[in-house]
């Protein structure tokens, strides 16, 4: 299956890159002109924090808008904790509505998780909620509001946890890079637009010109065959991002591309960048032209260092990379949105006066049959999974038994290999909420994702994939999974309805996990959009092939039309959430996980 | 009569403007700050679609649009269909429907259609049908009508959107009207009575507003054609149209 691209890379409209000089940069007291070293947002250290959720006028695009802020800053202050300490956070909600803060990726007791409706009832207007929990991990995480669409308006911030024991890598500089998407439209307006016209922000729709071009290059018969798969299912191969640069301005640490967040280094220094995707609806493809990025941690957890040129960061994910700029030059930190409708940009420089060229955006991706879930062959070529797959086809009698609700018992594939269970679409999937089901989904573990599949060939860039991730520490829980839960991520794009197994949150009962059980969760993405799925409370130990060194993640991108598996040790009682990190899909694509 | 429909359209417009804009803007703070346990509640949504608002070359015109209000599966739909050609009112309908999503791409409709007094008396119909999108993305409406004194009718409408460029659409459209009986007074005949075919070129000034130009072809068929000939009216007409499509 080859991936096709549109050749016209330049958009008719360009997205808003910001204000030029003189933007209001909140929480960044020393930064007002484009090339000042805007090292980072305020950092709060210690084990006692007073945070205040409020609002403030900002001007990021030339128009005054109200943003939600934490201690007056957008994004909120960096919280710097120490592993082993107990932190207390008094969060004062000064909004006229309920709010909350969720510590994304931090393992806390259920009642400290900040999930309204599950762990608590939210922070009432003008009330203070005291979070208090022991910090039992280290690395890069983030926090955000889980109330309504508050995250979109700016309630986001970074968490950096210093480890007790020394890290297995060293560096001289340490910067947090928070990526986000800002819109002058209210989140409710964006949601209403999507509900009424899901293509509202898509300026890259298929046109008659595309068809003409395909007929000329592929001929009528082949074009007809290729188009048929999409036309018959009433789906489009141009639905890459739902909310795009049409309305979004992409930010790094609250800076627009024009106000250019800038970080300094001295040649020869090693610079650690803590990349956090705190966006509401944007997957970013980040690279620093001229520099290799050594990935040392994923979702806060250390991995065997691996050098790459480009990383796709799903919303909710974090990566720690170390770069070693040798020369006295400036480098662009360039993070394109997945659909290439815009970018976030910052600068890494040895001299404040220097900034680097902003690269052109890459080719716009077009979905393929693989993204429709018709790519079983692609799976067989993946060596990690060949074993499981062959076993599956050869010994039918040994197939795991499925019971109601997508649970499988017995004869499960060994830990690390991923699922070998048959793909079973639940009866609830034949609902008006579901417009498509992936029939032969491949395993998405080695897939760099839509638009990145041929970057080696096209741009000579090495793109990080999940299969490159190998934990730097052995897997803690060495048990085999006792059972497996297969979840289908479902939706109806035209009606803009999102669900899991065809059931929206309010209609569905919670998934019950037994306390201390070791289980496998397999996500089957029946939509044609990548779904970054976040499991609260537990590590999602991604099955990248080697069961001995499973990377621990909290947010996992399920590629369109693909499946992906991770292991979970259900070691903490309580009520937890498993949901899409795509903000406007979250209300439906959301489930409760209860540990009993 | 025109005032009648215009009045209804204006009312729908205002009604929807209040509901949808109220939601989106003046109260956006309330909504956007809301917490997620409430967020997961199904929030009803209001929408006005003006599909065709146009003038036609033969001193005619059309207003076709609807107001809908409801949740994810069930909606209330009020629809207006007004059509006039050669100075004569052809359609003057107000619908009130219950719409229910029955599959990924189809909705079931049931309700009433009221035809305002044309040259004779006003009529009421019970309407039952489906609306949705077929494979290959054809927008379809198929509605069966059962009227007073056992009269029956069936209307089939289809529309397709050809995207010429990001903001240019070419929209072919077809409408077929069938009747179960002859009705000489209204000029409709049993079987296929009337066929309309149109082609419109639309420019999206914004996603919500597209002015267009196009041509509209209309033909009486079978008995209806005979009735028209007897009256000395044209059986076939081809006219230019100028109008806009909008939603909010």
Interface residues (C-beta under 8 A of the other chain):
Chain A: X12 X66 X68 X95 X96 X97 X98 X99 X100 X115 X116 X117 X121 X122 X146 X147 X148 X149 X150 X152 X153 X186 X187 X188 X189 X192 X193 X195 X196 X197 X200 X203 X204 X205 X206 X207 X208 X209 X231 X232 X233 X234 X432 X433 X434 X435 X436 X492 X494 X495 X497 X504 X505 X506 X586 X587 X590
Chain B: X20 X23 X24 X25 X28 X29 X30 X31 X32 X33 X34 X35 X36 X37 X38 X39 X40 X41 X42 X45 X47 X72 X73 X101 X102 X103 X104 X105 X133 X135 X136 X137 X162 X163 X164 X165 X166 X207 X247
